[in-house]
Amino acid sequence: MTSDRRVPRAARRAVPPGLLATPALAWLALFFVAPVGLVFWYSLGRKPGLYQTHANDVLTLDRYREALGDTFLTSFSGTLRIGVTGTALCLAIGLPFAYWLAVKVRPHRRFVVLALVLVPFWTNFLIRTIGWQVVLSPEGFASRAMQSLGLIDAPFSMLFTRGAVLLGVVYNYLPMMILPLYVALDRIDGSLREASNDLGANRWRTALQVTLPLARPGIAAGLLLVFIPLMGDYVTAAVLGGARGNMVGQLVASQFQQAQNWALGSAMAVVLIVVIALTILATAAAGAVCTWLLTHRRRRELAGIAEGSAA
Amino acid sequence: MRSRPIVDRLLGVWGLLVIAFLFTPIAVIVVYSFNSGRLLASWEGFGLDAYSAALSNDDILSAVSVSVRAAAGAAVIAVVLGTLCGYALARHPGGRIGRLVTTLLALVLVTPEIVSGVALLPWFVSLGVDQNLTLFNSGWVRLVVAHSLFATAVVTFLVRARMQGMDSSLEEAAADLYTPPLRRFRSVTLPLLLPSVLAGALMAFTLSLDNTIISAFVQVSGSTSWPVYVFSAVRAGLRPELAAMSAVMLLLTLAALAAVALVLRRAGGSKETVGALSGVR
């Protein structure tokens, strides 16, 4: 009998499963690892002449010094501000929405609401941003309607400001925040909330000490999915911010597309990656500290209760 | 308990407001596609002029066709590579290759588009010009390769999530009945994977249609994709034709989305689809 079973087992291993991953691995090595590695390599070089884009005959860190100049830093701090504010706003708007969707909406309607969230997600984001440009334009219908209703005295002056850029990025990346939050909240067993309620915790306490800690993976995924693409995005800012919407992505792009200085552009791209990584690490550390404080305090409370009941 | 109805009602209002917020610009674009004026933002009157203008504008039609062809190519590559890879990761998670691929795919997902764009442009130039692989001077090939990377990661994680939710007893039964490996894959594994493969293909397609930044870097003249065309029109002046073409594409995307949603719903995998899509597993 044992030899009977051995034959199909051997047949089952005819193609080792690990082998099936190698085409993807080769593809990524060729078109992801190699090109990104090349960016790091270029960033150590220089632009030798007017008509050449890069040279690595002398390795130097000068491009990084050049990249960290005033223009770049101004634009960078502006981008970082929009990135952090935009991500925070997405969380503030998305969290109550995802909670409503996962807990309050009746199950048979949930699919419909979820589809409604997905539809804008799959519409061209540039077109949606242009839609906002139409809404915000001083001669647009919204501006005229509000003027004729007497709500505002002068035409809209929001287009081509930082506020418009912020509106645009919050709008464009909000679904990326809602989806992981929804998945995380949806997985939490409803009986945990009931138990917390039965044990005398009020709604706010249940939300803060039961639901929110359990939704942590979703919050982390949402923050990543919004913050990273937002930091590299310059299209939204170009449509809604005009000249004021100068994001760092635009600077990097112009080094490659206009100035033809690949060495400097590469150094800027590397700085962008490093700053994004550092911001994520800082946020993760802050999150860990918050969690520790919360659990630490609760443990002390529990100890106090135990002593109280023993006395 | 007394506060419940008020808080619930507030949450409901918030939910509706967010949905309205998400749909505002889409509604505006659809309405303004019927603007008979010359400039998109200034309404002159109702008319279908923009639609006939869009469908007879060669630049617009060629940009849309470039985008659709690139999206089809990227979706095919992503589905082939991602299905194999996702299957391997679910059935053989501990291997060294598996861990390496997972790390790389995660890195692909978190790399900002601008970085991928600036990395791929010099790479294609050095492959196409310096190494004389003329294949990489074709705009279509460049767009397909560039768009396939992110899409491969999405398909892989979708397929892996689907596969992990399924035990391997069916495949083992087929193996015990001496079904040859290829046939086993075709008639047992693939039907099980179909919903995630379909969802992945659709996502790969729409992500590629949407891609602006990477496309702007890797394109060669003559193969301008639709988003890049729209982006250049933002600087040159927006006309209602763009809105009309967008409305047509929105309609087509929605039809495709509805078809896939129907298949997925029948297979009961909507939750895991959203989960895999959003990176939460």
Interface residues (C-beta under 8 A of the other chain):
Chain A: R5 V7 P8 R9 A11 R12 A14 V15 P16 P17 G18 L19 L20 A21 T22 P23 A24 L25 W27 L28 A29 F31 F32 V33 A34 P35 V36 L38 V39 Y42 T53 H54 I93 G94 P96 F97 Y99 W100 L101 K104 V105 F111 V113 L114 A115 L116 V117 L118 V119 P120 W122 T123 N124 F125 L126 I127 R128 T129 I130 G131 W132 Q133 V134 V135 S137 E139 G140 F141 Y171 L174 P175 M176 I178 L179 P180 Y182 V183 A184 D186 R203 P217 G218 A221 G222 L224 L225 I228 P229 M231 G232 D233 Y234 V235 A238 V239 G249 V252 A253 F256 Q257 W262 G265 S266 A269 L272 I273 I276
Chain B: S3 R4 V7 D8 L11 G12 W14 G15 V18 I19 F21 L22 F23 T24 P25 I26 A27 V28 I29 Y32 L40 A41 S42 W43 I77 V80 L81 G82 L84 C85 Y87 A88 L89 R91 H92 G95 R96 I97 G98 L100 V101 L104 L105 L107 V108 V110 T111 P112 E113 I114 V115 S116 G117 V118 A119 L120 L121 P122 W123 S126 V145 A146 S148 L149 T152 T156 E171 E172 A175 D176 L177 Y178 P180 P181 T206 L209 D210 T212 I213 A216 F217 W226 P227 V230 F231 V234 L238 L242 A243 S246 M249 L250 T253 L254 L257 A261 R265 S270 K271 V274 G275 L277 S278 G279 V280
